[in-house]
Amino acid sequence: MSTEPNVVSFGSAPADGRGLHQLVVNRLGMMITSGELATGAKIAPDDVGASLGVSRTVVREALRVLQAKGLVRPRPKTGTRVLGPAEWDLLDKDVIGWRVRGPDRARQLSELLDLRLAVEVSAVRSACRNASDDDIAALQADCDDLFAAGASGDHAAFTEADIRFHNRLLTASANLVFSRFSESFAAVLVAREELATLPDHVDDPTLQEHRDLADAIAARDEQRAAAIATQIIEQSRAEVLASLNK
């Protein structure tokens, strides 16, 4: 950027011009969350536009998106500046996705798993009290999908079923605040697939834990359900961190 001592390359846009707005959002988001664009750095729309071959309007729209996520802030006379991590919307699915692809991924995933442990175990306890018959039937159906995808080694189908199952735990709690975490937790499960931490075929004990959890909720057994939910999340943590440390 022309006003800074170190010029940063923003790369180039696709030759076909598709998805320019999202490309700029993703490129800048990745650069900010990875530290390539440091806290306090000025982002000049003209420089970004020239590097990516997009209009100033596209860049400004992208910066508004990043501002809503807490990554940048426009300031009178000084331009748009990069904000530090304390200002970021750390539960935004895009911010999660950018951070998990950067050098801070291990810390990011560990922090989110800590949050998931606190929220999901409490949600499971509430689900034991509040889940409807339809909720329980849906959890059992999700388990069927998990077993089928795990046996086939279809990681995409497994992740989709896993997201449905864990989101269902939040909604079955009948706590609207818990449900607000569904998109953030889904982003963590997607990251697990992208980081290739899933084995070729998910083993039966892991799948059975999900079935046992659904059964414990159906039996309204809070203690057992909470213990199983804790085990599932801690196992996920161990697998993810082991994969990152290879």
DASULTA-V550287 format. One record per pair of residues at least 6 apart in sequence whose C-alpha atoms are under 6 Angstrom apart, sorted by the first residue. I is the first residue (numbers start at 1). J is the second residue. Records with the same first field share a line. If there is no record, write none. Layout:
I = J ; J
This chain:
1 = 7 ; 47
10 = 51
12 = 52
13 = 52
21 = 58
25 = 62
30 = 98
31 = 37
33 = 99
34 = 102
39 = 82 ; 83 ; 84
40 = 81 ; 82
41 = 81 ; 82
42 = 80 ; 81
43 = 80
45 = 56 ; 59
49 = 55 ; 56
67 = 73
69 = 89
70 = 87 ; 88 ; 89
71 = 83 ; 88
72 = 81 ; 82 ; 83
73 = 80 ; 81
74 = 80
91 = 184
93 = 184 ; 187
99 = 105
121 = 226 ; 229
123 = 170 ; 173
125 = 222
126 = 173
127 = 172 ; 173
128 = 217 ; 220 ; 222
130 = 173
131 = 172
139 = 165
142 = 161 ; 165
143 = 211
146 = 158 ; 161
149 = 157 ; 158
150 = 201 ; 202
151 = 201
153 = 200 ; 201
163 = 186
167 = 182
170 = 178 ; 179
171 = 179
197 = 240 ; 243
213 = 225 ; 228
216 = 225
